[in-house]
Each structure stands twice: as C-alpha cells, then as structure tokens.
Amino acid sequence: MLRPYLAVLSARFRALLQYRGAAVAGLGTQFFWGLIRMMIFTAFYAGATGSMPMSRENVVAYIWLGQAFFLLIPFRTDGEIVGMIRSGNVAYELLRPVDLYGLWMGRELASRIAPTLLRATPLLVVAALAGWIHWPGAAVAAAFAAALVGAVLLSAALNVFMNITMFWTISGQGVNYLVGTLAYFLSGLIIPLPLFPDFLQPLLDIQPFRGLGDVPFRLFTGNIPVAGLPAVLAHQLAWTAILVLSGRLLLSRALRRLVVQGG
C-alpha cells in the first residue's frame, strides 16, 4: 500500500543528495548569518537589565539550531509541480495508479529531509566544537528527535498545501512570499518566540509555525521540559492533520474543475 510512495520518497531523497555544491555554499551562508545573529543577541543580553525568559546560552544554542535546520521552513513551492500544473502535464500524474496527494507528500518529505541533512550535520558539529551548543542527555535528545519528526511532517504538509494553491494562481510568488515570510518569522528563526511580549504568547502558542522550529529547539535547550513533549507533538500533529485534510479537499476541488487542452 505504501510501497509506491516510499519509492518516490527514496528516489527524490537520493536525487537531492547529489547537490553537495549547493549544500556547501548554503552552509557558508548559514554560518555567516549565525555569527551575525549570535553577536546581536549577545549584545542584547549584555545590555538587558530585567529577567529574561531564556538564558543567553539557550538563545545562542537556539540560534545555531535554527541555522542548522533552516531548510525545514517552507519558503517556496515545488518548481517541478508548479511547472506540471502550468503546462498541463499534471494530467500524466493523474494517470498513475497512486493517490496524487500521497505522491506529492512523498516528494516534499524528501525535499525537507535531504537538504537539511547535508547542511545540518556539519554545522551542528562546528557549533558543538565551538561550545555554542551542548549535546543533551538521552531523554532530551529523544524528545528533540521526536519533535523534529513532527516538524518535518508539518513542513511537508504545508508545502503540499502551497503547491495545491497553484491551481488557482498564475504566479506562485505571492504564496511563496506570504507563507515563507510568516513561517520564517513565526517559527522563531529571527527572534526566539519566548522573547516576544507576554501579551502575544497565547497567539504564538497556537499558531502552526512554532512547530517548525521553536518547540523542537526549546526542547533541545531544556527551555521546554521533556514532560512537555506530548503537548508539543499534539500541537504539531493537529496542525499537520488540518493541513492534510484541507489540502486533500482543495486538491479534490481543483481536479474536478481541471481542464487540460492539447494533443
């Protein structure tokens, strides 16, 4: 039952692992911006007079985790899927004896995992050797890994939803800019979410993007205890289910209205 979707995921995963040059270039960029952000927050903490919701050490680790797992953020739609929709070649996808949503979900899972592995592994090693992050105990590491799986599922579901909206738009730039900006800002990659004002915290806690970065990183640093893992996973999986169900309904509606012209 799952075999064709796992085959798509595996093939896409192996193909994306070939882009090592892009990974090296991206690694340099991530490292540079990580240093800039670390210096900014170090200066911020040096001038702070009141108590802070996170220690400076936790914020530094949070920053480097954000740089390492930067590509979990869904910044743009899948160019190949967008091209198929615009050209009408998506009709060939409908001839396959598989579920189209499942097919696209497999692609997006691979697109989240493979590039992230290429960049995250060396960056985390460097950050650990430099003393910017400290590896947690087994229980915390397991909780972080579980939350990271939830983040991958949530990110893939969000990206598939973005792809499906291409049936109604001429250009995907609007969706890319809107979702990408919101995800980047509200996942904590610019400012750790605990540093936002207290009156915003209830809204930040319920929005989906925190499951992409903020909660896994806070589990790693101990800002969220391991006992909070069930609530973290419930939040991530609930939003993933909402996006999957909404995406399926939207795709079903799109395919009922789809008209493909040509020979």
C-alpha positions as CSV (number, residue, x, y, z in Angstrom):
1,M,0.0,0.0,0.0
2,L,2.8,2.5,1.0
3,R,5.4,1.0,-1.4
4,P,4.9,3.4,-4.3
5,Y,5.0,6.5,-2.0
6,L,8.1,5.2,-0.2
7,A,9.7,4.6,-3.6
8,V,9.0,8.2,-4.6
9,L,10.4,9.5,-1.3
10,S,13.5,7.3,-1.7
11,A,14.2,8.4,-5.3
12,R,13.7,12.0,-4.6
13,F,15.9,11.8,-1.5
14,R,18.8,10.2,-3.4
15,A,18.4,12.8,-6.2
16,L,18.6,15.7,-3.7
17,L,21.7,14.3,-2.0
18,Q,23.6,15.0,-5.2
19,Y,23.5,18.8,-4.7
20,R,26.6,18.8,-2.5
21,G,28.0,22.0,-4.0
22,A,24.8,23.9,-3.2
23,A,24.9,22.5,0.3
24,V,28.5,23.7,0.8
25,A,27.6,27.2,-0.4
26,G,24.5,27.3,1.7
27,L,26.5,26.1,4.7
28,G,28.8,29.1,4.4
29,T,25.8,31.4,4.3
30,Q,24.1,29.8,7.3
31,F,27.4,30.0,9.2
32,F,27.9,33.7,8.4
33,W,24.3,34.7,9.4
34,G,24.5,32.5,12.5
35,L,27.6,34.5,13.7
36,I,25.8,37.8,13.0
37,R,22.7,36.8,14.9
38,M,24.8,35.4,17.8
39,M,26.6,38.7,18.1
40,I,23.4,40.7,18.0
41,F,21.8,38.7,20.8
42,T,25.0,38.7,22.9
43,A,24.9,42.5,22.8
44,F,21.2,42.5,23.6
45,Y,21.8,40.3,26.7
46,A,24.8,42.4,27.8
47,G,22.6,45.5,27.9
48,A,19.5,43.8,29.4
49,T,18.5,44.9,32.9
50,G,15.5,42.7,33.7
51,S,15.0,38.9,33.9
52,M,14.8,37.1,30.6
53,P,12.6,34.1,29.7
54,M,15.6,32.3,28.2
55,S,19.3,32.4,29.2
56,R,21.9,33.7,26.8
57,E,23.4,30.3,26.4
58,N,20.0,28.9,25.5
59,V,19.4,31.6,22.9
60,V,22.8,31.0,21.3
61,A,22.0,27.3,21.0
62,Y,18.6,28.2,19.7
63,I,20.2,30.4,17.0
64,W,22.5,27.6,15.8
65,L,19.8,25.0,15.8
66,G,17.8,27.5,13.6
67,Q,20.7,27.8,11.2
68,A,21.2,24.1,11.1
69,F,17.5,23.3,10.4
70,F,16.8,26.4,8.3
71,L,15.6,24.3,5.3
72,L,12.7,22.9,7.3
73,I,11.0,26.2,6.7
74,P,8.7,26.0,3.6
75,F,9.9,29.1,1.7
76,R,8.7,28.2,-1.8
77,T,6.5,25.9,-3.8
78,D,7.9,22.8,-5.6
79,G,9.1,24.2,-9.0
80,E,8.5,20.8,-10.8
81,I,4.9,20.5,-9.5
82,V,4.2,24.2,-10.4
83,G,5.6,23.5,-13.9
84,M,3.4,20.5,-14.4
85,I,0.3,22.5,-13.3
86,R,1.1,25.4,-15.6
87,S,1.9,23.2,-18.6
88,G,-1.0,20.7,-18.1
89,N,1.4,17.8,-17.6
90,V,-0.2,17.2,-14.2
91,A,-2.7,15.1,-16.3
92,Y,0.1,12.5,-16.6
93,E,0.3,12.4,-12.8
94,L,-3.5,11.6,-12.7
95,L,-2.9,8.5,-14.9
96,R,-0.6,6.9,-12.3
97,P,-2.3,4.2,-10.1
98,V,-1.5,6.1,-6.9
99,D,-3.0,8.9,-4.8
100,L,-1.8,12.2,-6.1
101,Y,-1.7,13.9,-2.7
102,G,0.3,11.0,-1.3
103,L,2.7,11.2,-4.2
104,W,3.3,14.9,-3.6
105,M,3.6,14.4,0.1
106,G,6.4,11.8,-0.5
107,R,8.3,14.4,-2.7
108,E,8.0,17.1,-0.1
109,L,9.2,14.8,2.8
110,A,12.3,14.1,0.8
111,S,12.7,17.7,-0.1
112,R,12.7,18.6,3.6
113,I,15.0,15.8,4.8
114,A,17.8,15.5,2.3
115,P,18.9,19.2,2.0
116,T,18.6,19.6,5.8
117,L,20.8,16.6,6.4
118,L,23.5,17.9,4.1
119,R,23.7,21.3,5.9
120,A,22.7,20.4,9.5
121,T,25.3,17.7,10.2
122,P,28.5,19.8,9.6
123,L,27.0,22.9,11.1
124,L,26.0,21.2,14.3
125,V,29.4,19.6,14.6
126,V,31.1,23.0,14.3
127,A,28.7,24.7,16.7
128,A,29.3,21.9,19.2
129,L,33.1,22.1,18.9
130,A,32.9,25.9,19.3
131,G,30.9,25.5,22.5
132,W,27.8,27.2,21.1
133,I,25.6,24.2,21.7
134,H,25.9,21.4,24.2
135,W,24.6,17.9,23.4
136,P,21.8,17.0,25.8
137,G,21.2,13.7,27.6
138,A,19.5,10.8,26.1
139,A,15.9,11.7,27.2
140,V,16.2,15.2,25.9
141,A,17.8,14.1,22.6
142,A,15.0,11.6,22.1
143,A,12.4,14.3,22.7
144,F,14.1,16.6,20.3
145,A,14.2,13.9,17.6
146,A,10.5,13.2,18.1
147,A,9.7,16.9,17.8
148,L,11.9,17.1,14.7
149,V,10.0,14.4,13.0
150,G,6.8,16.3,13.8
151,A,8.4,19.4,12.3
152,V,9.2,17.6,9.1
153,L,5.7,16.3,8.7
154,L,4.2,19.7,9.4
155,S,6.6,21.4,6.9
156,A,5.8,18.9,4.2
157,A,2.0,19.2,4.7
158,L,2.3,23.0,4.5
159,N,4.4,22.8,1.3
160,V,1.9,20.4,-0.4
161,F,-0.9,22.9,0.5
162,M,1.1,25.7,-1.1
163,N,1.6,23.6,-4.2
164,I,-2.1,22.9,-4.5
165,T,-2.9,26.6,-4.5
166,M,-1.1,26.9,-7.8
167,F,-4.2,25.5,-9.5
168,W,-5.8,29.0,-8.8
169,T,-2.9,31.3,-9.3
170,I,-0.9,32.5,-12.3
171,S,2.3,33.0,-10.4
172,G,3.3,31.4,-7.2
173,Q,5.3,34.3,-5.9
174,G,2.5,35.7,-3.8
175,V,2.1,32.4,-1.9
176,N,5.9,32.0,-1.6
177,Y,6.4,35.5,-0.1
178,L,3.4,35.3,2.2
179,V,3.9,31.8,3.7
180,G,7.7,32.0,3.6
181,T,7.8,35.3,5.5
182,L,5.2,34.1,8.1
183,A,7.0,30.8,8.6
184,Y,10.4,32.4,8.9
185,F,9.2,35.0,11.4
186,L,6.7,32.9,13.5
187,S,8.9,29.8,13.7
188,G,11.4,31.7,15.8
189,L,14.2,31.9,13.3
190,I,14.5,35.7,13.5
191,I,13.7,36.2,17.2
192,P,13.1,33.3,19.6
193,L,9.4,33.3,20.4
194,P,9.8,33.4,24.2
195,L,11.4,36.9,23.8
196,F,8.2,38.3,22.3
197,P,5.9,40.4,24.6
198,D,3.8,38.4,27.1
199,F,0.5,39.5,25.6
200,L,1.5,37.8,22.3
201,Q,2.4,34.5,23.8
202,P,-1.1,32.9,23.7
203,L,-1.3,33.7,20.0
204,L,2.2,32.5,19.3
205,D,1.5,29.2,21.2
206,I,-1.5,28.2,18.9
207,Q,-0.1,29.2,15.5
208,P,1.3,26.4,13.4
209,F,4.7,27.8,12.5
210,R,6.1,27.4,16.0
211,G,6.1,23.6,15.4
212,L,8.6,24.1,12.6
213,G,11.4,25.4,14.9
214,D,10.6,27.0,18.2
215,V,9.4,24.0,20.1
216,P,12.0,21.5,18.9
217,F,14.8,24.0,19.7
218,R,13.4,24.7,23.1
219,L,13.2,21.0,23.9
220,F,16.8,20.7,22.9
221,T,17.9,23.6,25.2
222,G,15.7,22.5,28.1
223,N,13.5,25.6,27.9
224,I,10.6,23.1,27.5
225,P,11.0,20.1,29.7
226,V,10.8,16.6,28.4
227,A,7.4,16.2,30.1
228,G,6.0,18.8,27.7
229,L,6.7,16.6,24.7
230,P,3.2,15.1,24.4
231,A,1.7,18.6,24.2
232,V,4.4,19.6,21.6
233,L,3.6,16.5,19.4
234,A,-0.2,17.0,19.8
235,H,0.2,20.6,18.5
236,Q,2.4,19.6,15.6
237,L,0.2,16.6,14.6
238,A,-3.0,18.5,14.9
239,W,-1.8,21.2,12.5
240,T,-0.4,18.6,10.2
241,A,-3.8,16.8,10.1
242,I,-5.6,20.1,9.5
243,L,-3.3,20.9,6.6
244,V,-3.5,17.4,5.1
245,L,-7.3,17.4,5.3
246,S,-7.6,20.9,3.9
247,G,-5.1,20.1,1.2
248,R,-7.0,17.0,0.1
249,L,-10.3,18.9,0.0
250,L,-8.6,21.7,-2.0
251,L,-7.0,19.2,-4.4
252,S,-10.2,17.3,-4.9
253,R,-12.0,20.5,-5.8
254,A,-9.2,21.5,-8.2
255,L,-9.2,18.2,-10.0
256,R,-13.0,18.4,-10.5
257,R,-12.5,21.7,-12.3
258,L,-9.3,20.9,-14.1
259,V,-9.4,21.4,-17.9
260,V,-6.3,20.3,-19.9
261,Q,-6.1,21.2,-23.6
262,G,-3.7,19.8,-26.1
263,G,-2.9,16.9,-28.4
